[in-house]
Amino acid sequence: MDSALQRYLDDLVAASRDVLGADLVGAYAAGSVGLGAYQAGRSDVDVALVSTGPLTDTVKRTLVARLRHEALPCPARGLELVAYRRDVAASATPEPGFEVELNTGSGMPFRCTLDPADRPVGDGRFWYGLDRSILHQSGLPLLGLPAADAFADLAPADLRRLLVDALSWWLALPTPPDDRPAPGTEDAVLGACRSLVRHRDGVWLAKVAAGQRLLDADEPAEVIGRAIAARHGGPPPTGAQARAFQQRVRDEIAAA
């Protein structure tokens, strides 16, 4: 692991323990770190905390104050942190179910949400169940039990529904209608690749690895190949290419 990232995660766990004390029973690196695809300068740092029980608003706000970028500088684009109660993490619920959510960093807008009911519906409520499914498979323990013991996976029907919800959310975002390369479409295409691999093969992969697996399985090469190449400075897919691919992936998952 990148040494600056390792120091940051160590400091984050220590600061979280200062606030939560014995109530902190788990801390896990998720996302690109857990999947072994972290890229310094590009990736976010995703972390899940697990507490023994519910957190008071005072504790939530104190945790946010200790972990936000201004107090604990994040070496990546930003930190996306979510804290869960132990029973929620182990419940396989498809609902958000978090105690506190924090997005903070030099390259991302600050967000602090203390109750799932305050999360705007338009921002998507599918993220959390999918993230916990990834944690179940590939969470990197920083403190506590193995991630597979701390986080339950989703039931197959719930997984399919959240994957379809995620793809629908991406498809609802505005994209240029013409044939010019559209910045951001590479993430949309590779995110759809990851969803399709999870649906077909039952495994979560990093986005580029998922795209490569589909290329190896003779999926349409142009849009996936352009999305992968865009990660290395090439032109991204067009908006029309990305939408057509996402729609096809959504239709396949929904049909199941």
N, C-alpha and C positions, 0 to 999 in steps of 0.2 A: 504494500500500500504506500502511496505517496506520503512522505514523512510529514509534510505540513498538514495533510489531512489526518494522519494518525494522531498528531499532537492536538489538533482541533477536536477530534472525537473524544480523546481522553479528557480534555478540558470541559467539553460539553457534559460528559457523564459526571464529572466531579461537581460542576455547577448545579446540575440537576439533583444530585444527591444532597448538596448543601440545602436546597430548597425543600425537597420532598422527604429527606431523611430515610427512615426505614420503610416508608410507603413506596419508595422506588424499588421495584423488584425486577425490572428488566429494561434494557436499552438495546436497540438493534439498528444497525445500518441496513437500509433498504435500497430500492431503486438500483441505479447503476453500480453503486458500491457493492451491494449484495450480489448482483449478477456478474460482478467481475468485469465491468465495462466502464469504470470511471475514467473520464478524460479531464485532466487538469485544464482549466480555462474554458471548458464547455459544459461539463456536467454540473448538476445541482448535487447537494448533499441531502439525502433523505434519511430521516431518523424517526423511529417510533419508540416512545417510552411506555412503560407499563407500570401502573400503580395498583396498590392493593384495593383501593376503593375510590369513590368519587372525590374530586378536588374542589375545595371552596373557591369562590371567585378571587379571594385574596391570594390564595396560593397560586392560582392560575396566572394572575397578573404579576406576581413576584417571579414566577418561572419565566414568563415572557420577558420581563425586565432584565433578568440575568442572561438570557440566551439570545436576545436580539443582537443584530450585527454591531450596533454601536457599543455594546458591552462586551461581546465576545466575537471579534471579527472572524467572519467565515472566509476561508481561503478560496472558496469556489464562487460561482455566480451567485449562489444563495443557499440558504438552509430551508428545507421544507420539513417541519417537525410536527408530529401528531402524537398526542398522549391518549392512551386508552386505559380504562379499568381492566383489571386482570380477567374478570368474568366476561367482559365484552370481547376481548381479544380471543378468548377460548370458545366463543359461542357460535361462530360461523354465520353471524348475522350479516345480511347484505346492506343493512342500514349504516349510515356514517358512524354513529355511536361514540364519537370522540369526546374527550374531556376538554381539550384545548388544541387549537391548530395555530401554528406560527409559520409564516413565510417572511424571511428577512435576508437581506444581503445587498451587496453593492450593485448587483445586476438584476434585481427583481423588486416589484412593488411590495411594500410592507403590508402584511395581512395578519390580523389577530382575531380569531373567532373562539369565543368561550362556550358556545352552545351550538350543537348541530342545527337547531331550529333557526339560527341566525345566518346560516350559510345560504346565500342566494341560490334559488333553484336553477337559475340560468347559468350558474358556474359549474353545475354538475354535482350530483350526490353519489355518483357511481365510483368515484376515485378510491374511496376508503376500503370498500369491500375488495376491490381488485388489488389494492396495495397490500391488504392483509393476506390475500391469496399468494402474492409474490413473497411476502415475508414468511409464510408457512413453508414455502419451498426453499427460499434462498436467503432469508434474513441472516445477517452476520451478527452474532451475539457480542455486544460490548459489555453486557452485564446480565446475569440471570440464566434461565433455562435455555436449552437449544430452541431456536425459533419455531421448529416444527411442534414443540411441546407447548409453547406459549401462544401460538396463533393457530386457530382452526381454519381449514380450507373451506371454501364455499361449496354448497350443494350444486350439482351440475346445472339444475334449472336456474338457480340464482346467478351462477357464473355466466350462462348464456345471456340472461336478461341484462346483466350489467355490461357485458361486452357489446351488446346491441345498443344499449343506452350510450355508451362511450362513442361508438361509431356514429350514432345519430347526432351527438353533440358536435363532433368534429365536422360532420357534413353540414351542420347549420351555420358554421362560421363562414363569413364572406371570403370568397376567393376570386381572383381575377378570371373573367370568363374567356379571355383570349388565349392565344397559343404561346405567350411569352412565359419563360420560367418564373415561378412565383415563390418568393422567399417563404420558408416555413412549410412548404408542401412536403419536403423530405421527411420531416418529423411526422406529418400526418400519414404518409405512406408507410413509413417504417413502424409506426404505432399500429397500423392496421395489420402489417405483417406479424407483429408480435401477437396480436389477438387471434389471428388465423392459426398460427402455430400452436398456441395454447388450446384452441378449440379442436384442432385435428390431432395433435400429438400429445396433449395433456402435459405440456411442459412450458414454463416461462423461460424465454431467452431474452437477452439484450436485443435492442431493436435491430442493430446491424446484423447480428448473428441470426435473428429470425428472418430478415430479408435474404441473407445468403442461403439459409436452409430452403426457402421457397424457390430461389433460383436453381438450387441443386435438384429440386423436385420438378423442374421444368415449368414453373409458373411464368407468366408473361414477363420477359426479361427487361423490356425497355424502362418501364416506370420504376421497377424495383432497382434496377441497375443505376438509373439516374439518381434515385434517392440515396443510394449508398455512396455514389461518386460525389454527391453534394456535400457529404460529411467531410470530404477531403478537398473542398474548394471548387468542385465542378458545378455546373448549372443545375438547379433543382428541377423537378418535374413541373409541368404546367398545372394550373388550377384544374383544367378539364381532365388531365390525366389522373391527378390525385383523386378527384371526386369519383371518377368512374371506377377506379380501383377500390376505394373505400366502399362504394355502393355494392360492388360485387362481393366483397368480404362480408359486409353486413347482411346481404341477402342469404349467403351461404350459412352463416351462423344462425340467423333467424329461422331459416327453413328447418334446422335441426330440431 
